[in-house]
Amino acid sequence: MCKASFDVFWKPIVNLIEAEEMEFLVVNAQHMKAVPGRKTDGKDAEWIVQLLRHGLLKASFIPFEISENCVNLFVIAEVLLKNKLDSII
């Protein structure tokens, strides 16, 4: 299975796939667009399959859950700090 990564919309899908212990790739959408060929919105799924079958896609790095949780904590801390500073000013 292969899924193009757009923003963070792929994360819930990957969580479900991981729970089923299926083999999958999350690929960078920009890498797919860089491969020459015909691409239209209606043909995206077929295009991804062709690229995958020919070995033209490489998996994106997906950080371990601990790393992702750390990033999420930093984002939350940044928002809380900004909110606190805004209330002081």
N, C-alpha and C positions, 0 to 999 in steps of 0.2 A: 504494500500500500504506500502511496506517496501523497503528500499534501503540501501545497505551496504555503509558505508562511507570510501572511499579510498582517502586520501589526501584532496584536496579541490574540486575534480571533482563533488561531490554531490551537491554543493551549487547552481548552476544554476537550477538543476532539482528541488530542494526543493523550490526555488523561484517561479517556474512555478506552482508547486503543491499548495503552499500556496495561490497563486493568484486565484486558482480554489476552494479554501476552502475545499479541500479533506482531509480526515483523513490519516495520514501516520506516519511511524516511520523511523528514521535514526538510524541505529545500527552500532556498532563498528564491523568491519570485524574480528578482533581478537576474539571477543566474539563468533562469529559464528563458527570460526575454532576450538574453544575450546570445542564445543558440539560434543560428539562422533557420528560418523556415516559416511556413504559414501559420499565423496564430490569430484566431478570432475568439470572441467571448463564447460563442456556441461550440467551439471545438477545443476548449481548454483541457477538458478531461482526457480527450483522445490524444492531444498533444503531449500531456504529461506522461501518459502510458507509453507513447512512442519513445520519448526521451529516456524514460526509465528502462525500457527494454533494450535500448542501444547503449546503456551505460553512460549516458551523457549528463546525468544528474549526480551531484554529491550531497551527502547529508549535511545539514547545518548543525552547528554545535548547539546542543541543548544542555544547559548547565544542570548539574546535579540538584536535587531538590533542596539540599542545604544551601547551596550557593544562591538559588533563586529566592529562598526565604530570606537570606541576608540582604539581597537587593531590595526585596519588598519592605523589610524593616527600615532600611536606609531611606527609602521613598517616604514611608510613613513618618519617620523622624523628621525629615525635611519639611513635610507639610505641617506637622505639629509646630515645629520651630518657626516657620513662616507665619502661621496663624498667631502664635504667641507674640512675635515681633510686631505684627500688624495691630494687635490689641494694645500694645504698649505705646505705639506711635500714634 
